[in-house]
Amino acid sequence: MINHVSSNENSKISFTAKQLAFCAVSIALAFVLSNIKVFKFPTGGSITAFSMLVACLPGFFFGPVVGVITGVAYGLLNLIVDPYILFPAQVVVDYILAFGALGLSGFFAKSKNGLIKGYIVAVLGRYVFAVISGWIFFGEWAWEGWNPLAYSLAYNAIYIFAEAAVTIVVLFLPPVKKVMQNLKNMATN
């Protein structure tokens, strides 16, 4: 077991080797899938081949703390490989908070249809941070006649919710549900 001990000795985050392996594989696979773009928008954002789902799996497997840490690691990998930096605060919102939000899936790890519920919440979390970033940092690219907030709400909804809708449909397929449950059993047993 690998431990990270904070300044408060009573508060520590632990990862087993198995958890680290599953998280690393999830990050790697999500990164590969994020580069398979079904559609890429000219001013940023793209619909990918289930990359958000794969990034949500550590949270679903191991809970929100591991999920958020894994999401942040995934965001930092994206920052290193394909950075788009305007301001330091934009980096925090776009790469740390938005991808870290994918770990929110972990709050539903033990509930019925937890992956679907968790995925929806995680995607909504990512959407919130994408909207904030678009509104504050990319508002100058708003479509003619649109204010920056409305533009950001619409623009980010198009690519984030399109991928989410397809993913949710796929997650409801019985063979996919079975595979996801088997993966969770493998990860946690």
C-alpha positions as CSV (number, residue, x, y, z in Angstrom):
1,M,0.0,0.0,0.0
2,I,1.3,3.4,-0.9
3,N,0.3,6.2,1.5
4,H,0.3,9.9,1.3
5,V,0.3,11.4,4.7
6,S,-0.8,15.1,5.1
7,S,0.4,17.5,7.7
8,N,-2.4,16.2,9.9
9,E,-1.4,12.6,10.7
10,N,-5.1,11.6,11.1
11,S,-5.8,12.4,7.5
12,K,-4.2,10.1,4.9
13,I,-5.0,8.9,1.4
14,S,-4.0,5.4,0.6
15,F,-3.7,3.6,-2.7
16,T,-3.1,-0.1,-3.1
17,A,-0.9,-1.2,-6.0
18,K,-4.0,-2.6,-7.6
19,Q,-5.7,0.8,-7.4
20,L,-2.7,2.5,-8.8
21,A,-2.6,0.1,-11.7
22,F,-6.3,0.5,-12.5
23,C,-6.0,4.3,-12.2
24,A,-2.9,4.4,-14.5
25,V,-4.6,2.2,-17.1
26,S,-7.7,4.4,-16.9
27,I,-5.7,7.6,-17.4
28,A,-3.8,6.0,-20.3
29,L,-6.9,4.7,-22.0
30,A,-8.8,7.9,-21.5
31,F,-5.9,9.8,-23.0
32,V,-5.8,7.5,-26.1
33,L,-9.6,7.8,-26.5
34,S,-9.5,11.5,-26.1
35,N,-7.3,11.6,-29.2
36,I,-9.9,9.7,-31.2
37,K,-12.1,12.7,-32.0
38,V,-15.5,12.0,-33.5
39,F,-15.8,15.8,-34.0
40,K,-13.4,18.6,-33.1
41,F,-14.6,22.1,-32.8
42,P,-12.4,24.8,-34.3
43,T,-12.2,26.9,-31.1
44,G,-11.6,24.0,-28.7
45,G,-13.6,21.1,-27.4
46,S,-14.3,17.8,-29.1
47,I,-16.6,14.8,-29.0
48,T,-14.4,11.8,-28.3
49,A,-14.7,8.0,-28.2
50,F,-15.8,7.6,-24.5
51,S,-12.8,9.3,-22.9
52,M,-14.9,10.9,-20.2
53,L,-16.4,7.5,-19.2
54,V,-13.0,5.9,-18.9
55,A,-11.8,8.8,-16.8
56,C,-14.8,8.4,-14.5
57,L,-14.1,4.7,-13.8
58,P,-11.5,5.1,-11.0
59,G,-14.1,7.1,-9.0
60,F,-16.8,4.5,-9.7
61,F,-14.4,1.7,-8.7
62,F,-12.7,3.3,-5.6
63,G,-14.7,6.3,-4.5
64,P,-14.5,10.1,-5.0
65,V,-11.1,10.8,-3.4
66,V,-9.3,8.4,-5.7
67,G,-11.5,9.5,-8.6
68,V,-10.8,13.2,-8.2
69,I,-7.0,12.6,-7.8
70,T,-7.0,10.4,-10.9
71,G,-9.0,13.0,-12.8
72,V,-6.5,15.7,-11.8
73,A,-3.7,13.5,-13.0
74,Y,-5.5,13.0,-16.3
75,G,-6.0,16.7,-16.6
76,L,-2.3,17.4,-15.9
77,L,-1.3,14.8,-18.6
78,N,-3.5,16.7,-21.1
79,L,-1.9,20.0,-20.0
80,I,1.6,18.5,-20.5
81,V,0.9,17.0,-23.9
82,D,-1.5,19.5,-25.5
83,P,-1.4,22.8,-23.5
84,Y,-3.6,25.7,-24.3
85,I,-2.7,28.4,-21.8
86,L,-4.0,31.9,-21.6
87,F,-3.8,32.6,-17.9
88,P,-2.7,30.6,-14.8
89,A,-6.3,30.7,-13.4
90,Q,-7.5,29.3,-16.8
91,V,-5.1,26.4,-16.4
92,V,-6.5,25.6,-13.0
93,V,-10.1,25.7,-14.2
94,D,-9.6,23.9,-17.5
95,Y,-7.1,21.2,-16.5
96,I,-7.3,20.6,-12.8
97,L,-10.9,21.4,-11.8
98,A,-12.7,20.3,-15.0
99,F,-10.9,17.0,-15.2
100,G,-10.9,16.5,-11.4
101,A,-14.7,16.8,-11.5
102,L,-14.8,13.5,-13.5
103,G,-13.9,11.9,-10.1
104,L,-17.3,12.9,-8.7
105,S,-18.5,9.6,-10.2
106,G,-17.2,8.1,-7.0
107,F,-20.1,9.5,-4.9
108,F,-22.3,6.9,-6.5
109,A,-19.9,4.0,-6.4
110,K,-22.2,2.0,-4.1
111,S,-25.6,2.9,-5.4
112,K,-27.9,1.1,-7.9
113,N,-27.0,2.2,-11.4
114,G,-24.1,4.0,-9.8
115,L,-22.0,4.3,-12.9
116,I,-24.7,6.0,-14.8
117,K,-25.6,8.3,-12.0
118,G,-21.9,9.0,-11.2
119,Y,-21.1,9.6,-14.9
120,I,-24.0,12.1,-15.2
121,V,-22.8,14.0,-12.1
122,A,-19.2,13.9,-13.2
123,V,-20.1,15.2,-16.7
124,L,-22.2,18.0,-15.2
125,G,-19.2,18.9,-13.0
126,R,-16.9,19.0,-16.0
127,Y,-19.5,21.1,-17.8
128,V,-19.7,23.7,-15.0
129,F,-16.0,24.3,-15.1
130,A,-15.9,24.3,-18.9
131,V,-18.7,27.0,-18.8
132,I,-16.8,29.0,-16.2
133,S,-13.7,28.9,-18.3
134,G,-15.5,29.7,-21.5
135,W,-17.3,32.6,-19.9
136,I,-14.3,34.2,-18.2
137,F,-11.4,33.3,-20.5
138,F,-12.9,32.7,-23.9
139,G,-15.8,35.1,-24.0
140,E,-14.2,37.2,-26.7
141,W,-14.9,34.3,-29.2
142,A,-18.6,34.4,-28.5
143,W,-20.8,34.1,-31.5
144,E,-22.1,37.4,-32.9
145,G,-25.0,38.6,-30.8
146,W,-24.3,36.3,-27.9
147,N,-23.1,37.3,-24.5
148,P,-20.1,35.3,-23.2
149,L,-22.1,33.3,-20.6
150,A,-24.8,32.2,-23.0
151,Y,-22.2,31.4,-25.6
152,S,-20.2,29.3,-23.1
153,L,-23.3,27.5,-21.9
154,A,-24.3,26.6,-25.5
155,Y,-20.9,25.9,-26.9
156,N,-19.8,23.6,-24.1
157,A,-23.1,21.8,-23.9
158,I,-22.8,20.8,-27.6
159,Y,-19.7,18.8,-27.3
160,I,-19.9,17.6,-23.7
161,F,-23.5,16.5,-23.7
162,A,-23.3,15.0,-27.2
163,E,-20.6,12.6,-25.9
164,A,-22.4,12.1,-22.7
165,A,-25.7,11.2,-24.4
166,V,-24.1,8.5,-26.6
167,T,-22.2,7.1,-23.6
168,I,-25.3,6.9,-21.4
169,V,-27.2,5.0,-24.2
170,V,-24.3,2.6,-24.4
171,L,-24.1,2.2,-20.6
172,F,-27.7,1.0,-20.6
173,L,-27.0,-1.9,-22.9
174,P,-27.1,-5.1,-20.8
175,P,-23.7,-6.5,-22.1
176,V,-22.0,-3.2,-21.3
177,K,-23.6,-3.1,-17.9
178,K,-22.3,-6.6,-17.3
179,V,-18.8,-5.7,-18.5
180,M,-18.7,-2.6,-16.3
181,Q,-19.8,-4.6,-13.2
182,N,-17.2,-7.3,-13.9
183,L,-14.5,-4.6,-14.2
184,K,-15.6,-3.1,-10.9
185,N,-15.5,-6.5,-9.3
186,M,-12.0,-7.2,-10.7
187,A,-10.8,-3.8,-9.5
188,T,-12.2,-4.0,-6.0
189,N,-11.9,-7.7,-5.1
